[in-house]
Amino acid sequence: MIKIVNLFDEFLNFYLKNKVQYKFNIWEKFYKERYENLYLKLVEDLNKDNIDYKEIGKINLFDFERKINKLKEIKDNILKVYDEIYKIGKDYINFDFKIIIYIGLGISAGWATLFEKNLTILFDLIKIDELNWGSYKKIRGLFSHELSHLIHMNLRGDYEEFEKENDSIFLLYVEGFAQKFGEYFAKEDIWYMFK
């Protein structure tokens, strides 16, 4: 079973009801109170690299209001792409996974990971917008790439190995696999994402 968790709409409603000067405070309150495990995963990922999550959050959420319509469009593109890519890749997807669409701190546009004991793709709308990857075509490439990571993780079964970023040879191997296999799902070269 594939579960899609759309935190964008919930966060937007929370934000509009609690609008204050410091957008980061709203972000932190929302995720700490409602989605603590996701909050901890994001904060710990930044902390391991000695990055102050509060500072990066204040910078990346500064003009959130001006981006709302663009972020909605990106979210809608992710949902549309899911339907298309799932039809292409359903023969390879013999496992359960989650897709979480959220307002993050701009850490990673897409992140295939083990989260709450589930294979999960995390889509940070803030980072996708920052990289200008929000078009339908670029979302297709990003989604295909991240789904390829999940398929690879499932095939190998050693999920924790994929979280290690200090092994450059392994990182090159898994990123190469995801890029090449992602082209199968996207039905085209997906290097355009990086141009």
C-alpha positions as CSV (number, residue, x, y, z in Angstrom):
1,M,0.0,0.0,0.0
2,I,1.2,3.5,-0.8
3,K,0.2,6.2,1.6
4,I,0.4,9.9,0.6
5,V,0.6,12.3,3.5
6,N,0.0,15.9,2.4
7,L,1.2,18.1,5.2
8,F,1.3,21.3,3.0
9,D,-2.5,22.0,3.3
10,E,-2.5,21.3,7.0
11,F,0.5,23.5,7.6
12,L,-1.0,26.3,5.5
13,N,-4.2,26.3,7.5
14,F,-2.2,26.3,10.7
15,Y,0.0,29.1,9.4
16,L,-3.0,31.3,8.3
17,K,-4.7,30.9,11.7
18,N,-1.5,31.6,13.7
19,K,0.1,34.3,11.5
20,V,2.8,36.1,13.4
21,Q,6.0,38.0,12.5
22,Y,8.3,35.0,12.9
23,K,7.3,32.3,10.4
24,F,9.9,29.9,11.8
25,N,8.2,29.9,15.1
26,I,5.0,28.8,13.5
27,W,6.9,26.1,11.6
28,E,8.6,24.8,14.7
29,K,5.3,24.8,16.7
30,F,3.4,22.9,14.0
31,Y,6.0,20.2,13.5
32,K,7.0,19.8,17.2
33,E,3.3,19.4,18.3
34,R,1.9,17.5,15.4
35,Y,4.7,15.7,13.6
36,E,7.5,15.3,16.1
37,N,9.2,12.4,14.4
38,L,9.5,14.3,11.2
39,Y,10.7,17.4,13.1
40,L,13.4,15.4,14.8
41,K,14.5,13.8,11.6
42,L,14.9,17.1,9.9
43,V,16.6,18.8,12.8
44,E,19.0,15.9,13.4
45,D,20.0,15.8,9.8
46,L,21.1,19.4,10.0
47,N,22.7,19.0,13.4
48,K,24.9,16.2,12.2
49,D,26.4,18.7,9.7
50,N,26.7,21.4,12.4
51,I,24.0,23.6,10.8
52,D,21.8,25.7,13.0
53,Y,18.3,24.6,12.0
54,K,16.8,27.7,13.5
55,E,18.9,30.0,11.3
56,I,18.4,28.1,8.1
57,G,14.6,27.9,8.9
58,K,14.4,31.7,9.4
59,I,16.1,32.2,6.0
60,N,14.2,29.6,4.0
61,L,10.7,30.5,5.5
62,F,11.2,34.3,5.3
63,D,9.1,34.9,2.2
64,F,6.7,31.9,2.6
65,E,3.6,34.0,2.0
66,R,4.8,35.2,-1.4
67,K,5.5,31.5,-2.4
68,I,2.1,30.0,-1.3
69,N,0.6,29.8,-4.8
70,K,3.9,28.4,-6.3
71,L,4.1,25.8,-3.4
72,K,0.5,24.7,-4.1
73,E,1.4,24.2,-7.7
74,I,4.4,22.1,-6.8
75,K,2.3,20.0,-4.5
76,D,-0.3,19.5,-7.2
77,N,2.4,18.4,-9.6
78,I,3.7,15.8,-7.2
79,L,0.2,14.3,-6.9
80,K,-0.3,14.3,-10.7
81,V,3.2,12.8,-11.3
82,Y,2.5,10.1,-8.7
83,D,-0.4,8.7,-10.7
84,E,1.6,8.6,-13.9
85,I,4.8,7.2,-12.5
86,Y,3.0,4.6,-10.4
87,K,1.3,3.2,-13.5
88,I,4.7,2.8,-15.2
89,G,6.5,1.3,-12.2
90,K,3.9,-0.8,-10.6
91,D,5.6,-4.0,-11.6
92,Y,8.7,-3.0,-9.6
93,I,6.7,-1.7,-6.5
94,N,5.9,-4.8,-4.5
95,F,6.3,-3.1,-1.1
96,D,4.6,-0.5,1.0
97,F,5.9,3.0,1.2
98,K,4.8,6.6,2.1
99,I,5.1,9.9,0.4
100,I,5.2,12.9,2.6
101,I,4.7,16.3,1.1
102,Y,5.7,19.0,3.5
103,I,7.1,22.5,4.2
104,G,10.6,21.9,5.3
105,L,13.7,23.9,6.0
106,G,15.1,23.6,2.5
107,I,17.3,20.6,3.3
108,S,16.6,18.3,0.4
109,A,14.1,18.5,-2.5
110,G,13.5,14.7,-2.3
111,W,14.8,12.3,0.3
112,A,14.3,8.5,0.0
113,T,14.7,7.2,3.5
114,L,13.5,4.9,6.2
115,F,11.1,6.9,8.4
116,E,8.9,5.5,11.2
117,K,9.9,2.0,10.0
118,N,8.5,2.7,6.5
119,L,10.2,3.3,3.3
120,T,9.4,6.9,2.6
121,I,9.9,9.7,0.1
122,L,10.0,13.1,1.7
123,F,9.3,16.0,-0.7
124,D,10.3,19.5,0.8
125,L,8.3,22.0,-1.2
126,I,10.6,24.9,0.0
127,K,13.7,23.2,-1.5
128,I,12.0,22.2,-4.7
129,D,11.0,25.8,-5.2
130,E,14.5,27.1,-4.3
131,L,16.0,24.8,-7.0
132,N,13.3,25.7,-9.5
133,W,12.3,22.1,-9.9
134,G,8.6,22.7,-9.5
135,S,7.5,22.2,-13.1
136,Y,5.6,19.0,-14.0
137,K,8.6,17.8,-16.1
138,K,11.2,18.4,-13.3
139,I,8.9,16.8,-10.7
140,R,8.7,13.8,-12.9
141,G,12.4,13.5,-12.9
142,L,12.7,14.1,-9.1
143,F,9.9,11.6,-8.3
144,S,11.4,9.0,-10.6
145,H,14.8,9.4,-9.1
146,E,13.5,9.1,-5.5
147,L,11.2,6.1,-6.3
148,S,14.3,4.4,-7.8
149,H,16.1,4.8,-4.5
150,L,13.2,3.1,-2.7
151,I,13.1,0.2,-5.2
152,H,16.9,-0.1,-4.7
153,M,16.6,0.0,-0.9
154,N,13.9,-2.6,-1.0
155,L,15.9,-4.9,-3.4
156,R,19.1,-4.7,-1.2
157,G,17.2,-4.8,2.1
158,D,19.9,-2.9,4.0
159,Y,18.1,0.4,4.5
160,E,20.5,1.9,7.0
161,E,23.4,1.6,4.5
162,F,21.6,4.1,2.3
163,E,21.7,6.7,5.0
164,K,25.5,6.7,5.3
165,E,26.8,9.7,3.5
166,N,30.5,9.3,4.3
167,D,31.1,6.4,1.8
168,S,31.6,8.2,-1.4
169,I,31.9,5.1,-3.5
170,F,28.6,3.7,-2.2
171,L,27.0,7.2,-2.7
172,L,28.2,7.3,-6.3
173,Y,26.8,3.8,-6.9
174,V,23.3,4.5,-5.4
175,E,22.9,7.9,-7.0
176,G,24.0,6.4,-10.4
177,F,21.5,3.6,-10.0
178,A,18.7,6.1,-9.1
179,Q,19.5,8.4,-11.9
180,K,19.6,5.6,-14.6
181,F,16.6,3.6,-13.3
182,G,14.7,6.9,-12.8
183,E,15.0,7.5,-16.5
184,Y,13.0,4.3,-17.0
185,F,10.1,5.7,-15.1
186,A,10.3,9.2,-16.5
187,K,10.7,7.7,-20.0
188,E,13.4,10.3,-20.8
189,D,16.8,11.5,-19.7
190,I,16.3,13.2,-16.3
191,W,19.7,15.1,-16.3
192,Y,17.7,18.2,-17.3
193,M,16.9,18.6,-13.6
194,F,20.4,19.7,-13.0
195,K,20.7,22.3,-15.8
